[in-house]
Amino acid sequence: MHVYDIVITHRGLDRDITVGADAATRRHLGLPTDRPVIAAGHQPGLQHGGILAKDMAVAALAHRAGGVGVHLLLDTVDGLPATVDVPVHSEGRWAVEHRSRLDDKNDADCMQHQFDALGIAPTVIRSSSLLGTPGAVSLLDRMRADAAACTAALQHAVDAVPGSGVRRPADGELPMWVHADGGRRIATADDLHTPQALAPRAVLTTAIMRLFVCDLFVHGTGGSHYDKVTDLWLTTWRGQTPPPRAMVTADVYPDAAARSAAMTTLAEVHARHRAATHATTDPAAKQALLDRIDAAPRGSAERRDAFAALTALRQQRAPVDIDVQIEDIQQQLAVLDRRDYPLLALPESARRAFISACIEAFGPVT
């Protein structure tokens, strides 16, 4: 039986949640206007524990506040992988298999399958629907009135938050995609006249969610960092600070016991390798060679010969299989150290352990 190492990290979940989002936008999306809305989101597909922990936190917060949990399905994202990596244990060894995504399920069904397995039921909305909401329309109107100010404010925000991962827009670019001719490109002010072809990029997506849809948005580590750009952009451009955000992530490793044992064994083998490398069958011969090296002129043939003889002496005791052992253990750790395996691709016991850890960290979800 595998022991699952689940480490949950979070901040910003203990704040009071008050209803303050845009009522017209909520009604447009079919969300209540009189109860808190807590949201998280991600692109579709089979998710690892770090992503699903956000949805578990949302469910717990919504339950505690008498509100509604929302999952924002980022269907405006391109380039989803065709396969997922799955750790497989067989005959005492770990390996990674590449398996196809849930080909028999569409994106929404794939997410629902995972929510059902976790015992949660968030309301799902799509990022492609956001630009048609009343709140987003007001932002587009503001961009039409002064697109340069919008771009300049975003440039300033990106410059002020180094390492955010947010691309700095060029002059004239806006935080949206234009989908046309089977591809996409970054939108400019000229594209605001055909909003039906537009889709929000990351900072605009979370800006719409936090300004008009939800009362608390739960990010992962990456989103929490890039949303610092969103905060500064909106403050500079609109003179408005969006509602608070929180951060949740989780590390779920395939087998904590095997991972710990492999790390301990690797340290022991490295120590044996060092000892074997420096050991010799004849300490007196080693000292004599060291004395020769010390006495010989630098750069001389005598000094080089003594170095070569010392190296040969050290190698007499070095086991030939230690390097193979080290490589083998490192290969196992490369499998065991990953946290990005889809949770539902792990054994059932991993899902149960994950649910228990989330409830302990966030509280009950129903």
Residue pairs with C-beta under 8 A, 6 or more apart in sequence:
1 349
2 89
2 254
2 255
2 257
2 258
2 347
2 349
2 350
3 255
3 256
3 257
4 252
4 253
4 254
4 255
4 256
4 346
4 349
4 350
4 353
4 354
5 251
5 252
5 253
5 255
5 256
5 259
6 49
6 250
6 251
6 252
6 253
6 353
6 354
6 357
7 250
7 251
8 53
8 248
8 249
8 250
8 357
8 358
8 361
9 221
9 247
9 248
9 249
9 250
9 251
10 57
10 246
10 247
10 248
10 249
10 361
10 362
11 246
11 247
12 244
12 245
12 246
12 247
13 57
13 61
13 218
13 246
13 248
13 362
15 216
15 244
15 246
17 36
17 38
17 61
17 65
17 67
17 215
17 216
18 36
18 215
19 33
19 34
19 35
19 36
19 37
19 215
20 215
20 243
21 37
21 211
21 212
21 213
21 214
21 215
21 243
22 134
22 135
22 211
22 212
22 213
23 33
24 133
24 134
24 135
25 133
25 134
25 135
25 136
25 212
25 213
26 32
26 33
26 37
26 212
26 213
27 33
28 132
28 133
28 134
29 125
29 129
29 133
29 213
30 123
31 37
31 68
31 70
31 123
31 125
31 213
32 68
35 65
35 66
35 67
35 68
36 62
36 65
36 66
36 67
36 68
36 215
36 216
37 62
37 67
37 68
37 70
37 213
37 214
37 215
38 58
38 61
38 62
38 65
38 67
38 68
38 69
38 70
38 214
38 215
38 216
38 217
38 218
39 58
39 69
39 70
39 71
39 72
39 209
39 213
39 214
39 216
39 217
39 218
40 54
40 55
40 57
40 58
40 70
40 71
40 72
40 217
40 218
40 219
40 248
41 71
41 72
41 73
41 74
41 127
41 205
41 209
42 51
42 54
42 71
42 72
42 73
42 74
42 220
43 73
43 74
43 75
43 77
43 80
44 73
44 74
44 75
44 80
44 107
44 108
44 110
44 111
45 80
45 81
45 84
45 101
45 107
45 110
46 84
46 101
46 102
46 110
46 114
46 342
46 344
46 345
47 114
47 342
47 343
48 252
48 339
48 340
48 341
48 342
48 343
49 250
49 251
49 252
49 339
49 343
49 354
50 220
50 221
50 249
50 250
50 251
50 252
50 339
50 340
51 220
52 114
52 118
52 250
52 343
52 354
53 248
53 249
53 250
53 354
53 358
54 218
54 219
54 220
54 248
54 249
55 69
55 71
55 115
55 118
55 120
55 122
56 118
56 120
56 355
56 358
56 359
56 362
56 365
57 218
57 246
57 248
57 358
57 361
57 362
58 69
58 70
58 71
58 122
58 218
59 69
59 120
59 121
59 122
59 365
59 366
60 358
60 359
60 362
60 363
60 364
60 365
61 67
61 69
61 216
61 218
61 362
62 68
62 69
62 122
63 363
63 364
63 365
63 366
64 363
67 215
68 123
69 120
69 121
69 122
69 123
70 122
70 123
70 124
70 125
70 213
70 214
71 111
71 115
71 122
71 123
71 124
71 125
72 125
72 126
72 127
72 205
72 209
73 107
73 108
73 111
73 124
73 125
73 126
73 127
74 127
74 205
75 107
75 126
75 127
75 128
76 127
76 128
76 177
76 199
76 200
76 205
77 127
78 184
80 101
81 101
82 100
82 101
83 98
83 99
83 100
83 101
84 98
84 99
84 100
84 101
84 341
84 342
84 345
85 96
85 97
85 98
85 99
85 338
85 340
85 341
86 96
86 97
86 98
86 99
86 341
86 342
86 345
86 346
87 94
87 95
87 96
87 97
87 254
87 335
87 336
87 338
87 341
87 346
88 94
88 95
88 96
88 97
89 254
89 255
93 332
94 254
94 255
94 258
94 332
94 335
94 336
95 335
96 335
99 345
101 110
102 109
102 110
102 113
105 113
108 124
111 124
112 124
113 344
114 343
114 344
115 121
115 122
117 344
117 351
118 351
118 354
118 355
118 365
119 355
119 365
119 366
120 365
120 366
125 213
127 199
127 200
127 205
128 199
130 136
130 200
130 205
130 208
130 209
130 213
131 137
131 140
131 176
131 195
131 198
131 199
131 200
131 208
133 208
133 212
133 213
134 212
135 208
135 211
135 212
135 213
136 200
136 208
136 212
139 204
139 207
139 208
139 211
140 192
140 195
142 150
142 237
142 238
143 150
143 174
143 189
143 192
144 189
144 192
147 172
147 174
147 188
147 189
147 192
148 171
148 172
148 189
149 237
150 174
150 237
151 169
151 171
151 172
151 173
151 174
153 233
153 236
153 237
154 169
154 175
154 203
154 229
154 233
154 237
155 168
155 169
156 232
156 233
156 236
157 166
157 229
157 230
157 231
157 232
157 233
157 236
158 164
158 166
158 167
158 168
158 169
158 229
159 168
160 232
161 225
161 226
161 228
161 229
161 232
163 225
164 225
164 226
164 228
164 229
165 222
165 225
165 226
166 202
166 203
166 226
166 229
169 175
169 186
172 188
172 189
173 186
173 187
173 188
174 186
174 187
174 188
174 189
174 191
174 192
175 187
175 200
175 201
175 202
175 203
175 204
176 186
176 187
176 191
176 198
176 199
176 200
176 201
176 204
177 184
177 185
177 186
177 187
177 198
177 199
177 200
177 201
178 184
178 185
178 186
178 187
178 191
178 197
178 198
178 199
179 197
179 198
179 199
180 197
184 199
186 201
187 198
191 197
191 198
192 198
200 208
202 223
202 226
203 226
203 227
203 229
203 230
203 233
206 217
206 219
206 223
206 227
206 230
206 245
207 230
207 233
207 234
207 242
209 217
210 217
210 227
210 230
210 242
210 243
210 245
211 234
211 240
211 242
211 243
214 243
215 243
216 243
216 244
216 245
216 246
217 227
217 243
217 245
217 246
218 245
218 246
218 247
218 248
219 227
219 245
219 246
219 247
219 248
220 247
220 248
220 249
221 247
221 249
223 247
224 245
224 246
224 247
227 245
230 242
231 241
231 242
234 240
234 241
234 242
235 241
248 362
250 354
250 357
250 358
251 339
252 339
252 341
252 343
252 346
252 350
252 354
253 259
253 336
253 337
253 338
253 339
254 335
254 336
254 338
254 341
254 346
254 350
255 336
258 332
258 336
259 333
259 336
259 337
262 329
262 332
262 333
262 336
263 333
265 329
266 326
266 329
266 330
266 333
269 322
269 325
269 326
269 329
270 326
272 319
272 322
273 318
273 322
273 323
273 326
276 317
276 318
276 319
276 322
277 314
277 315
277 318
278 314
279 314
279 317
280 286
280 313
280 314
280 316
280 317
281 316
281 317
282 313
285 313
286 310
286 313
286 314
289 306
289 309
289 310
289 313
290 310
292 302
292 303
292 306
293 303
293 306
293 307
293 310
296 302
296 303
296 306
297 303
343 350
343 351
343 354
344 351
358 365
359 365
